[in-house]
Amino acid sequence: MTEPTPISLILVDDHAVVRQGLRAFLETNPDLTVVGEAASGEEAQRLAADLAPDVALVDLIMPGMDGVMTTRQIRQASPRTQVIIFSSFHGDEHIFPALRAGALSYLLKDARPAEVAEAVRKAARGEAILHPKVAARIVQEMQGDKPAGVNPFTELSEREMEVLHLIAAGLSNQEIAEKLIIGERTVKSHVSNILSKLHLADRTQAAVYAWREGIVRKA
């Protein structure tokens, strides 16, 4: 009888020790084979295009191209490749953008090795695995179970209110950075904080929220 072809996967993490640890464990499973490693989103995109692996295990926070953009680029380069986000972060500003970018599964780095291997197997079959904290947050979002009575004037810092006002005015991150004389990376951090604190999915929702709540007129 012909042996089934092992599931091929690539590891995407800017920390070599993390990649080495994952490879060492995953390759103890005869049905899994690591065909490549990438330390950046750019490398991951090239690997996906060249190798078309079954699965990509992707870190979320990386310098340069982050895990969300990396997921999008992998899926474009190799539509057959299923992406598993493997991260220490599970805030709304991380979960929802990653899933919208095309990630199938979302694991936290406290997962047991056997759970990671099983997530890879399921991803190869097109089946999703979500960390319980992530799954609970998605269910809450679908049910509209969001914290009530969020007051942006107390939740947001003065700088975050300025950024929200400018988002509502239609400015890009670069334009906001120039207007406030701060770095674009700092603007991105403020935007992430705003989305997390107000339980919003993206900057479009933030702009709508600002207009609806009268923040544009009051700021």
Summary of the structure (lengths in Angstrom):
residues: 219
radius of gyration: 19.5
end to end distance: 70.9
largest distance: 72.4
contacts: 679
relative contact order: 0.10
helix: 54%
strand: 13%
